[in-house]
Amino acid sequence: MSQRVVAAFLREGHFAWHLRRMRALYTRRRAALAGALGDAFGEAITITLRGGGMYLLARFGGNVPHTEPVARAVRAGSTPTPLSQLCVRPRTDQGLLLWLTNVAELQAEPLARQLATALPG
C-alpha cells in the first residue's frame, strides 16, 4: 500500500513541486543569512556559498582554534559545525558550517548579531 501511495505522489508531480518549493525557500534563507552575516561581521568574514546547498561556510581570519568560536556560538544559542571536523588537512583559518534549513529569513539578522557578539573578530 505504501509503495502505491509513493508511486502516485511521484506520478502526480507532488515530489517535483515540493523540491522546487524547498529550493526556492532555501535560496531565500541562504541569501538572507549570508547578507546578515556580511552586515554583522563586515570584512572579518568570508562566506562561501555552494550551489543548491542547505548550508553556508563562514570563515574567519586568525589562528584561534575552531573549538573556541563554536563553543561561544553554542553558548549564544546557535549550532554551528567547526570546519576543522570536516577537513582532511588542518587549516589555519577559523571556519563554521552553518545550516540554514531552520533559519527563517526574519531570524537571519538576529542570529548574525548573536554570532557577532559570541565570536571574535
The first five atom37 places (N, CA, C, CB, O) and aatype in JSON, in Angstrom:
{
  "aatype": [12, 15, 5, 1, 19, 19, 0, 0, 13, 10, 1, 6, 7, 8, 13, 0, 17, 8, 10, 1, 1, 12, 1, 0, 10, 18, 16, 1, 1, 1, 0, 0, 10, 0, 7, 0, 10, 7, 3, 0, 13, 7, 6, 0, 9, 16, 9, 16, 10, 1, 7, 7, 7, 12, 18, 10, 10, 0, 1, 13, 7, 7, 2, 19, 14, 8, 16, 6, 14, 19, 0, 1, 0, 19, 1, 0, 7, 15, 16, 14, 16, 14, 10, 15, 5, 10, 4, 19, 1, 14, 1, 16, 3, 5, 7, 10, 10, 10, 17, 10, 16, 2, 19, 0, 6, 10, 5, 0, 6, 14, 10, 0, 1, 5, 10, 0, 16, 0, 10, 14, 7],
  "atom_mask": [
    [1, 1, 1, 1, 1],
    [1, 1, 1, 1, 1],
    [1, 1, 1, 1, 1],
    [1, 1, 1, 1, 1],
    [1, 1, 1, 1, 1],
    [1, 1, 1, 1, 1],
    [1, 1, 1, 1, 1],
    [1, 1, 1, 1, 1],
    [1, 1, 1, 1, 1],
    [1, 1, 1, 1, 1],
    [1, 1, 1, 1, 1],
    [1, 1, 1, 1, 1],
    [1, 1, 1, 0, 1],
    [1, 1, 1, 1, 1],
    [1, 1, 1, 1, 1],
    [1, 1, 1, 1, 1],
    [1, 1, 1, 1, 1],
    [1, 1, 1, 1, 1],
    [1, 1, 1, 1, 1],
    [1, 1, 1, 1, 1],
    [1, 1, 1, 1, 1],
    [1, 1, 1, 1, 1],
    [1, 1, 1, 1, 1],
    [1, 1, 1, 1, 1],
    [1, 1, 1, 1, 1],
    [1, 1, 1, 1, 1],
    [1, 1, 1, 1, 1],
    [1, 1, 1, 1, 1],
    [1, 1, 1, 1, 1],
    [1, 1, 1, 1, 1],
    [1, 1, 1, 1, 1],
    [1, 1, 1, 1, 1],
    [1, 1, 1, 1, 1],
    [1, 1, 1, 1, 1],
    [1, 1, 1, 0, 1],
    [1, 1, 1, 1, 1],
    [1, 1, 1, 1, 1],
    [1, 1, 1, 0, 1],
    [1, 1, 1, 1, 1],
    [1, 1, 1, 1, 1],
    [1, 1, 1, 1, 1],
    [1, 1, 1, 0, 1],
    [1, 1, 1, 1, 1],
    [1, 1, 1, 1, 1],
    [1, 1, 1, 1, 1],
    [1, 1, 1, 1, 1],
    [1, 1, 1, 1, 1],
    [1, 1, 1, 1, 1],
    [1, 1, 1, 1, 1],
    [1, 1, 1, 1, 1],
    [1, 1, 1, 0, 1],
    [1, 1, 1, 0, 1],
    [1, 1, 1, 0, 1],
    [1, 1, 1, 1, 1],
    [1, 1, 1, 1, 1],
    [1, 1, 1, 1, 1],
    [1, 1, 1, 1, 1],
    [1, 1, 1, 1, 1],
    [1, 1, 1, 1, 1],
    [1, 1, 1, 1, 1],
    [1, 1, 1, 0, 1],
    [1, 1, 1, 0, 1],
    [1, 1, 1, 1, 1],
    [1, 1, 1, 1, 1],
    [1, 1, 1, 1, 1],
    [1, 1, 1, 1, 1],
    [1, 1, 1, 1, 1],
    [1, 1, 1, 1, 1],
    [1, 1, 1, 1, 1],
    [1, 1, 1, 1, 1],
    [1, 1, 1, 1, 1],
    [1, 1, 1, 1, 1],
    [1, 1, 1, 1, 1],
    [1, 1, 1, 1, 1],
    [1, 1, 1, 1, 1],
    [1, 1, 1, 1, 1],
    [1, 1, 1, 0, 1],
    [1, 1, 1, 1, 1],
    [1, 1, 1, 1, 1],
    [1, 1, 1, 1, 1],
    [1, 1, 1, 1, 1],
    [1, 1, 1, 1, 1],
    [1, 1, 1, 1, 1],
    [1, 1, 1, 1, 1],
    [1, 1, 1, 1, 1],
    [1, 1, 1, 1, 1],
    [1, 1, 1, 1, 1],
    [1, 1, 1, 1, 1],
    [1, 1, 1, 1, 1],
    [1, 1, 1, 1, 1],
    [1, 1, 1, 1, 1],
    [1, 1, 1, 1, 1],
    [1, 1, 1, 1, 1],
    [1, 1, 1, 1, 1],
    [1, 1, 1, 0, 1],
    [1, 1, 1, 1, 1],
    [1, 1, 1, 1, 1],
    [1, 1, 1, 1, 1],
    [1, 1, 1, 1, 1],
    [1, 1, 1, 1, 1],
    [1, 1, 1, 1, 1],
    [1, 1, 1, 1, 1],
    [1, 1, 1, 1, 1],
    [1, 1, 1, 1, 1],
    [1, 1, 1, 1, 1],
    [1, 1, 1, 1, 1],
    [1, 1, 1, 1, 1],
    [1, 1, 1, 1, 1],
    [1, 1, 1, 1, 1],
    [1, 1, 1, 1, 1],
    [1, 1, 1, 1, 1],
    [1, 1, 1, 1, 1],
    [1, 1, 1, 1, 1],
    [1, 1, 1, 1, 1],
    [1, 1, 1, 1, 1],
    [1, 1, 1, 1, 1],
    [1, 1, 1, 1, 1],
    [1, 1, 1, 1, 1],
    [1, 1, 1, 1, 1],
    [1, 1, 1, 1, 1],
    [1, 1, 1, 0, 1]
  ],
  "atom_positions": [
    [[0.81, -1.19, 0.0], [0.0, 0.0, 0.0], [0.87, 1.27, 0.0], [-0.93, -0.01, 1.2], [0.61, 2.2, -0.76]],
    [[1.89, 1.29, 0.87], [2.72, 2.5, 0.95], [3.47, 2.75, -0.37], [3.72, 2.38, 2.11], [3.68, 3.9, -0.74]],
    [[3.86, 1.69, -1.06], [4.53, 1.87, -2.35], [3.58, 2.49, -3.37], [5.07, 0.52, -2.87], [4.01, 3.29, -4.2]],
    [[2.33, 2.14, -3.34], [1.35, 2.72, -4.26], [1.15, 4.21, -3.96], [-0.01, 1.97, -4.15], [1.03, 5.02, -4.88]],
    [[1.12, 4.55, -2.69], [0.97, 5.95, -2.3], [2.16, 6.76, -2.8], [0.82, 6.09, -0.76], [2.0, 7.85, -3.36]],
    [[3.37, 6.23, -2.59], [4.58, 6.93, -3.04], [4.59, 7.03, -4.57], [5.86, 6.21, -2.54], [4.92, 8.08, -5.11]],
    [[4.23, 5.98, -5.24], [4.18, 5.99, -6.71], [3.2, 7.05, -7.21], [3.79, 4.6, -7.25], [3.51, 7.77, -8.16]],
    [[2.04, 7.14, -6.6], [1.06, 8.15, -7.0], [1.58, 9.55, -6.7], [-0.28, 7.91, -6.28], [1.4, 10.47, -7.51]],
    [[2.21, 9.72, -5.56], [2.8, 11.0, -5.18], [3.8, 11.47, -6.23], [3.48, 10.9, -3.8], [3.8, 12.64, -6.62]],
    [[4.66, 10.56, -6.68], [5.65, 10.89, -7.7], [5.0, 11.12, -9.06], [6.69, 9.79, -7.81], [5.32, 12.1, -9.74]],
    [[4.11, 10.24, -9.45], [3.46, 10.31, -10.76], [2.66, 11.6, -10.93], [2.54, 9.11, -10.95], [2.61, 12.17, -12.02]],
    [[2.04, 12.06, -9.86], [1.2, 13.25, -9.93], [2.0, 14.55, -9.8], [0.16, 13.2, -8.85], [1.43, 15.64, -9.83]],
    [[3.31, 14.43, -9.65], [4.17, 15.61, -9.65], [4.32, 16.32, -8.31], [0.0, 0.0, 0.0], [4.89, 17.4, -8.24]],
    [[3.82, 15.71, -7.24], [3.9, 16.36, -5.94], [5.34, 16.48, -5.42], [3.07, 15.6, -4.94], [5.7, 17.47, -4.79]],
    [[6.16, 15.46, -5.69], [7.54, 15.5, -5.23], [8.32, 16.58, -5.97], [8.21, 14.13, -5.42], [9.08, 17.32, -5.35]],
    [[8.13, 16.67, -7.27], [8.82, 17.72, -8.05], [8.39, 19.1, -7.58], [8.53, 17.55, -9.57], [9.22, 20.01, -7.47]],
    [[7.11, 19.28, -7.28], [6.62, 20.56, -6.76], [7.27, 20.87, -5.41], [5.08, 20.53, -6.61], [7.68, 22.0, -5.17]],
    [[7.36, 19.87, -4.56], [7.98, 20.03, -3.24], [9.45, 20.43, -3.39], [7.86, 18.73, -2.42], [9.91, 21.34, -2.7]],
    [[10.18, 19.79, -4.28], [11.59, 20.13, -4.48], [11.75, 21.57, -4.97], [12.23, 19.17, -5.5], [12.61, 22.29, -4.46]],
    [[10.94, 22.0, -5.92], [11.01, 23.39, -6.41], [10.73, 24.37, -5.27], [10.0, 23.62, -7.56], [11.43, 25.37, -5.12]],
    [[9.72, 24.08, -4.49], [9.35, 24.95, -3.37], [10.48, 25.04, -2.34], [8.08, 24.43, -2.7], [10.8, 26.13, -1.88]],
    [[11.08, 23.91, -1.99], [12.14, 23.9, -0.98], [13.42, 24.56, -1.52], [12.44, 22.45, -0.54], [14.1, 25.26, -0.77]],
    [[13.74, 24.37, -2.78], [14.91, 25.05, -3.37], [14.76, 26.56, -3.29], [15.12, 24.61, -4.83], [15.69, 27.27, -2.93]],
    [[13.57, 27.04, -3.64], [13.32, 28.48, -3.58], [13.39, 28.98, -2.14], [11.95, 28.82, -4.2], [13.96, 30.04, -1.88]],
    [[12.83, 28.24, -1.22], [12.85, 28.63, 0.2], [14.28, 28.69, 0.71], [12.03, 27.64, 1.04], [14.66, 29.68, 1.35]],
    [[15.08, 27.66, 0.45], [16.46, 27.62, 0.96], [17.34, 28.66, 0.27], [17.05, 26.22, 0.75], [18.27, 29.17, 0.88]],
    [[17.05, 28.98, -0.98], [17.79, 30.04, -1.66], [17.55, 31.38, -0.98], [17.39, 30.12, -3.14], [18.49, 32.15, -0.78]],
    [[16.31, 31.65, -0.63], [15.99, 32.9, 0.08], [16.62, 32.92, 1.47], [14.46, 33.07, 0.2], [17.17, 33.94, 1.88]],
    [[16.54, 31.81, 2.18], [17.12, 31.74, 3.52], [18.64, 31.91, 3.47], [16.76, 30.42, 4.18], [19.22, 32.59, 4.31]],
    [[19.27, 31.29, 2.5], [20.72, 31.39, 2.37], [21.13, 32.82, 2.06], [21.24, 30.44, 1.28], [22.1, 33.33, 2.64]],
    [[20.42, 33.47, 1.17], [20.73, 34.87, 0.83], [20.54, 35.78, 2.04], [19.85, 35.35, -0.34], [21.34, 36.67, 2.28]],
    [[19.47, 35.55, 2.8], [19.21, 36.37, 3.98], [20.3, 36.18, 5.02], [17.84, 36.02, 4.58], [20.78, 37.16, 5.6]],
    [[20.69, 34.94, 5.28], [21.72, 34.68, 6.28], [23.08, 35.19, 5.83], [21.8, 33.18, 6.59], [23.81, 35.77, 6.63]],
    [[23.43, 34.99, 4.57], [24.71, 35.49, 4.06], [24.76, 37.02, 4.15], [24.93, 35.04, 2.59], [25.77, 37.58, 4.57]],
    [[23.69, 37.68, 3.77], [23.65, 39.13, 3.85], [23.74, 39.62, 5.28], [0.0, 0.0, 0.0], [24.46, 40.58, 5.56]],
    [[23.02, 38.98, 6.18], [23.04, 39.39, 7.6], [24.42, 39.16, 8.21], [21.98, 38.62, 8.4], [24.89, 39.99, 8.98]],
    [[25.06, 38.05, 7.88], [26.41, 37.79, 8.39], [27.4, 38.81, 7.85], [26.87, 36.36, 8.02], [28.26, 39.3, 8.58]],
    [[27.27, 39.14, 6.57], [28.13, 40.16, 5.98], [27.96, 41.51, 6.66], [0.0, 0.0, 0.0], [28.93, 42.22, 6.89]],
    [[26.72, 41.87, 6.97], [26.45, 43.13, 7.66], [27.02, 43.1, 9.08], [24.94, 43.41, 7.7], [27.58, 44.09, 9.55]],
    [[26.87, 41.96, 9.76], [27.29, 41.87, 11.16], [28.8, 41.8, 11.33], [26.66, 40.66, 11.8], [29.35, 42.36, 12.28]],
    [[29.5, 41.12, 10.4], [30.93, 40.9, 10.55], [31.79, 41.77, 9.63], [31.24, 39.47, 10.28], [32.98, 41.96, 9.89]],
    [[31.2, 42.3, 8.58], [31.96, 43.12, 7.64], [33.1, 42.35, 7.01], [0.0, 0.0, 0.0], [32.92, 41.23, 6.52]],
    [[34.28, 42.94, 7.03], [35.47, 42.35, 6.39], [36.05, 41.17, 7.17], [36.55, 43.41, 6.23], [36.93, 40.48, 6.67]],
    [[35.57, 40.93, 8.38], [36.11, 39.87, 9.23], [35.61, 38.48, 8.83], [35.76, 40.13, 10.68], [36.03, 37.48, 9.42]],
    [[34.73, 38.41, 7.84], [34.16, 37.12, 7.46], [34.24, 36.93, 5.95], [32.69, 37.02, 7.94], [34.11, 37.87, 5.17]],
    [[34.47, 35.68, 5.57], [34.38, 35.28, 4.17], [33.32, 34.19, 4.1], [35.78, 34.77, 3.61], [33.41, 33.18, 4.79]],
    [[32.33, 34.42, 3.27], [31.21, 33.48, 3.17], [31.32, 32.74, 1.84], [29.85, 34.21, 3.28], [31.48, 33.35, 0.79]],
    [[31.23, 31.42, 1.92], [31.26, 30.58, 0.73], [29.9, 29.92, 0.57], [32.4, 29.51, 0.82], [29.4, 29.26, 1.48]],
    [[29.31, 30.12, -0.6], [28.01, 29.51, -0.91], [28.21, 28.46, -1.98], [26.98, 30.58, -1.38], [28.81, 28.73, -3.02]],
    [[27.72, 27.28, -1.75], [27.76, 26.21, -2.73], [26.39, 26.13, -3.4], [28.14, 24.85, -2.07], [25.36, 26.3, -2.74]],
    [[26.38, 25.88, -4.67], [25.12, 25.81, -5.41], [24.17, 24.77, -4.83], [0.0, 0.0, 0.0], [24.55, 23.61, -4.65]],
    [[22.96, 25.18, -4.56], [21.93, 24.26, -4.12], [22.08, 23.75, -2.7], [0.0, 0.0, 0.0], [21.36, 22.83, -2.3]],
    [[22.99, 24.3, -1.94], [23.23, 23.8, -0.59], [22.21, 24.28, 0.43], [0.0, 0.0, 0.0], [21.5, 25.25, 0.22]],
    [[22.17, 23.58, 1.53], [21.31, 23.95, 2.65], [22.16, 24.48, 3.8], [20.47, 22.74, 3.11], [21.75, 24.43, 4.96]],
    [[23.33, 24.98, 3.47], [24.26, 25.49, 4.45], [25.1, 26.56, 3.79], [25.14, 24.37, 5.04], [25.04, 26.77, 2.58]],
    [[25.89, 27.24, 4.6], [26.92, 28.11, 4.06], [28.16, 27.95, 4.93], [26.46, 29.6, 4.02], [28.07, 27.52, 6.08]],
    [[29.3, 28.29, 4.36], [30.57, 28.23, 5.08], [30.97, 29.64, 5.45], [31.68, 27.53, 4.24], [31.0, 30.53, 4.59]],
    [[31.28, 29.85, 6.7], [31.72, 31.16, 7.19], [33.13, 30.99, 7.73], [30.75, 31.73, 8.3], [33.37, 30.23, 8.67]],
    [[34.07, 31.72, 7.12], [35.47, 31.63, 7.55], [35.9, 32.95, 8.15], [36.39, 31.25, 6.36], [35.5, 34.03, 7.71]],
    [[36.72, 32.84, 9.18], [37.25, 33.99, 9.89], [38.76, 33.91, 9.87], [36.7, 34.05, 11.35], [39.32, 32.82, 9.93]],
    [[39.43, 35.04, 9.79], [40.89, 35.05, 9.8], [41.42, 34.74, 11.18], [0.0, 0.0, 0.0], [40.67, 34.64, 12.15]],
    [[42.73, 34.59, 11.27], [43.37, 34.37, 12.56], [43.67, 32.91, 12.82], [0.0, 0.0, 0.0], [43.3, 32.03, 12.04]],
    [[44.34, 32.67, 13.92], [44.75, 31.32, 14.28], [44.07, 30.8, 15.53], [46.24, 31.29, 14.47], [44.58, 29.89, 16.18]],
    [[42.92, 31.35, 15.87], [42.19, 30.87, 17.04], [41.65, 29.48, 16.72], [41.03, 31.85, 17.42], [41.09, 29.27, 15.64]],
    [[41.79, 28.53, 17.64], [41.28, 27.17, 17.38], [39.78, 27.2, 17.06], [41.54, 26.25, 18.59], [39.03, 28.02, 17.6]],
    [[39.37, 26.3, 16.19], [37.96, 26.23, 15.78], [37.04, 25.95, 16.95], [37.78, 25.17, 14.72], [35.89, 26.39, 16.95]],
    [[37.51, 25.23, 17.93], [36.64, 24.81, 19.02], [36.15, 25.99, 19.86], [37.35, 23.83, 19.91], [35.02, 25.96, 20.35]],
    [[36.96, 27.01, 20.03], [36.54, 28.15, 20.86], [35.4, 28.95, 20.2], [37.74, 29.07, 21.12], [34.42, 29.24, 20.88]],
    [[35.49, 29.31, 18.92], [34.35, 30.01, 18.31], [33.07, 29.19, 18.34], [34.68, 30.37, 16.89], [31.98, 29.74, 18.53]],
    [[33.19, 27.89, 18.17], [32.0, 27.03, 18.2], [31.41, 27.02, 19.6], [32.34, 25.59, 17.74], [30.19, 27.12, 19.76]],
    [[32.25, 26.89, 20.61], [31.75, 26.9, 21.99], [31.04, 28.23, 22.29], [32.9, 26.68, 22.99], [29.99, 28.24, 22.94]],
    [[31.6, 29.34, 21.82], [30.97, 30.64, 22.04], [29.63, 30.72, 21.31], [31.89, 31.78, 21.57], [28.65, 31.22, 21.86]],
    [[29.6, 30.23, 20.08], [28.36, 30.27, 19.3], [27.28, 29.4, 19.94], [28.62, 29.82, 17.86], [26.11, 29.78, 19.96]],
    [[27.67, 28.24, 20.45], [26.7, 27.35, 21.11], [26.15, 28.02, 22.36], [27.35, 26.0, 21.46], [24.95, 27.94, 22.63]],
    [[27.02, 28.67, 23.12], [26.55, 29.38, 24.32], [25.58, 30.5, 23.93], [27.75, 29.97, 25.1], [24.7, 30.86, 24.72]],
    [[25.74, 31.04, 22.73], [24.85, 32.11, 22.26], [23.56, 31.56, 21.66], [25.56, 32.98, 21.23], [22.68, 32.33, 21.28]],
    [[23.44, 30.23, 21.59], [22.19, 29.64, 21.11], [22.22, 29.14, 19.69], [0.0, 0.0, 0.0], [21.17, 28.74, 19.16]],
    [[23.37, 29.14, 19.04], [23.49, 28.66, 17.67], [24.04, 27.24, 17.68], [24.39, 29.61, 16.82], [24.5, 26.75, 18.71]],
    [[24.01, 26.57, 16.53], [24.53, 25.21, 16.45], [25.42, 25.03, 15.23], [23.37, 24.2, 16.4], [25.1, 24.25, 14.34]],
    [[26.54, 25.75, 15.16], [27.44, 25.6, 14.02], [28.28, 24.34, 14.14], [28.35, 26.82, 13.89], [28.41, 23.75, 15.21]],
    [[28.84, 23.94, 13.01], [29.79, 22.83, 12.97], [31.14, 23.4, 12.6], [29.34, 21.72, 11.96], [31.25, 24.11, 11.6]],
    [[32.19, 23.13, 13.38], [33.52, 23.64, 13.02], [34.03, 22.93, 11.77], [34.52, 23.45, 14.19], [33.93, 21.71, 11.65]],
    [[34.58, 23.71, 10.84], [35.11, 23.12, 9.61], [36.25, 22.17, 9.9], [35.57, 24.21, 8.66], [36.51, 21.25, 9.12]],
    [[36.95, 22.39, 11.01], [38.08, 21.52, 11.35], [37.64, 20.07, 11.5], [38.76, 22.0, 12.63], [38.45, 19.16, 11.29]],
    [[36.41, 19.83, 11.87], [35.91, 18.46, 11.99], [35.64, 17.83, 10.62], [34.64, 18.44, 12.82], [35.5, 16.61, 10.51]],
    [[35.56, 18.66, 9.59], [35.2, 18.17, 8.26], [36.37, 18.16, 7.29], [34.09, 19.01, 7.7], [36.23, 17.65, 6.17]],
    [[37.52, 18.71, 7.69], [38.67, 18.86, 6.79], [39.63, 17.68, 6.93], [39.41, 20.17, 7.07], [39.87, 17.19, 8.02]],
    [[40.16, 17.25, 5.8], [41.17, 16.2, 5.81], [42.5, 16.78, 6.27], [41.31, 15.56, 4.41], [43.2, 16.18, 7.09]],
    [[42.86, 17.96, 5.74], [44.09, 18.64, 6.12], [43.76, 19.78, 7.07], [44.85, 19.16, 4.87], [42.76, 20.47, 6.87]],
    [[44.58, 20.0, 8.09], [44.32, 21.12, 9.01], [44.37, 22.46, 8.29], [45.33, 21.11, 10.16], [45.16, 22.65, 7.36]],
    [[43.53, 23.39, 8.73], [43.51, 24.74, 8.19], [43.91, 25.7, 9.31], [42.11, 25.11, 7.61], [43.76, 25.4, 10.49]],
    [[44.43, 26.86, 8.92], [44.81, 27.84, 9.93], [43.71, 28.86, 10.17], [46.08, 28.54, 9.52], [43.74, 29.56, 11.18]],
    [[42.74, 28.97, 9.27], [41.67, 29.94, 9.48], [40.5, 29.27, 10.2], [41.19, 30.53, 8.13], [40.27, 28.07, 10.1]],
    [[39.77, 30.08, 10.94], [38.59, 29.58, 11.61], [37.49, 29.4, 10.58], [38.13, 30.54, 12.75], [37.44, 30.12, 9.59]],
    [[36.65, 28.47, 10.82], [35.53, 28.31, 9.91], [34.39, 27.56, 10.56], [0.0, 0.0, 0.0], [34.58, 26.68, 11.4]],
    [[33.2, 27.93, 10.14], [31.99, 27.3, 10.64], [31.1, 26.9, 9.47], [31.24, 28.23, 11.6], [30.99, 27.62, 8.48]],
    [[30.48, 25.76, 9.6], [29.44, 25.36, 8.68], [28.13, 25.7, 9.37], [29.54, 23.82, 8.3], [27.86, 25.21, 10.46]],
    [[27.32, 26.53, 8.74], [26.05, 26.97, 9.31], [24.9, 26.43, 8.47], [25.99, 28.52, 9.39], [24.76, 26.78, 7.3]],
    [[24.1, 25.58, 9.08], [22.92, 25.06, 8.41], [21.85, 26.14, 8.39], [22.4, 23.76, 9.11], [21.68, 26.86, 9.38]],
    [[21.15, 26.26, 7.3], [20.15, 27.33, 7.2], [18.74, 26.8, 7.07], [20.47, 28.21, 6.04], [17.8, 27.59, 6.9]],
    [[18.56, 25.51, 7.15], [17.22, 24.95, 6.97], [16.27, 25.4, 8.08], [17.28, 23.44, 6.94], [15.07, 25.5, 7.85]],
    [[16.8, 25.68, 9.27], [15.94, 26.09, 10.39], [15.97, 27.59, 10.63], [16.36, 25.37, 11.65], [15.39, 28.06, 11.6]],
    [[16.63, 28.34, 9.76], [16.76, 29.79, 9.96], [15.83, 30.5, 8.98], [18.25, 30.26, 9.75], [16.13, 30.65, 7.8]],
    [[14.69, 30.94, 9.51], [13.75, 31.7, 8.67], [14.39, 33.03, 8.3], [12.39, 31.92, 9.41], [15.28, 33.52, 9.01]],
    [[13.94, 33.61, 7.2], [14.53, 34.87, 6.73], [14.52, 35.94, 7.82], [13.77, 35.38, 5.5], [15.48, 36.7, 7.95]],
    [[13.46, 36.02, 8.58], [13.36, 37.03, 9.64], [14.29, 36.74, 10.81], [11.94, 37.13, 10.13], [14.57, 37.64, 11.61]],
    [[14.77, 35.51, 10.93], [15.69, 35.15, 12.01], [17.15, 35.39, 11.64], [15.49, 33.7, 12.4], [18.02, 35.34, 12.51]],
    [[17.44, 35.64, 10.37], [18.83, 35.74, 9.91], [19.57, 36.89, 10.59], [18.87, 35.92, 8.39], [20.69, 36.71, 11.06]],
    [[18.96, 38.06, 10.64], [19.64, 39.21, 11.23], [19.89, 39.04, 12.73], [18.81, 40.47, 11.0], [21.01, 39.28, 13.18]],
    [[18.89, 38.62, 13.52], [19.17, 38.4, 14.94], [20.24, 37.31, 15.17], [17.89, 38.01, 15.66], [21.07, 37.44, 16.07]],
    [[20.21, 36.25, 14.37], [21.22, 35.19, 14.5], [22.61, 35.73, 14.18], [20.88, 34.01, 13.58], [23.57, 35.43, 14.9]],
    [[22.73, 36.51, 13.13], [24.03, 37.07, 12.75], [24.56, 37.99, 13.85], [23.92, 37.84, 11.42], [25.74, 37.95, 14.18]],
    [[23.69, 38.81, 14.42], [24.11, 39.69, 15.53], [24.54, 38.86, 16.74], [22.97, 40.66, 15.93], [25.52, 39.19, 17.41]],
    [[23.8, 37.81, 17.0], [24.13, 36.92, 18.12], [25.49, 36.28, 17.91], [23.04, 35.84, 18.28], [26.3, 36.21, 18.84]],
    [[25.76, 35.8, 16.7], [27.06, 35.21, 16.41], [28.18, 36.24, 16.47], [27.05, 34.57, 15.04], [29.27, 35.95, 16.95]],
    [[27.91, 37.45, 15.99], [28.93, 38.52, 16.03], [29.3, 38.86, 17.46], [28.43, 39.78, 15.29], [30.45, 39.19, 17.75]],
    [[28.35, 38.79, 18.36], [28.62, 39.04, 19.77], [29.43, 37.89, 20.38], [27.31, 39.23, 20.55], [30.28, 38.12, 21.23]],
    [[29.15, 36.66, 19.94], [29.79, 35.48, 20.52], [31.18, 35.2, 19.95], [28.92, 34.27, 20.31], [32.04, 34.67, 20.66]],
    [[31.41, 35.56, 18.69], [32.66, 35.19, 18.03], [33.67, 36.33, 18.05], [32.4, 34.78, 16.61], [33.3, 37.5, 18.08]],
    [[34.95, 35.98, 18.05], [35.97, 37.03, 17.99], [36.01, 37.66, 16.61], [37.37, 36.47, 18.36], [35.56, 37.06, 15.63]],
    [[36.55, 38.85, 16.53], [36.73, 39.46, 15.21], [36.09, 40.72, 15.05], [0.0, 0.0, 0.0], [36.18, 41.32, 13.97]]
  ]
}
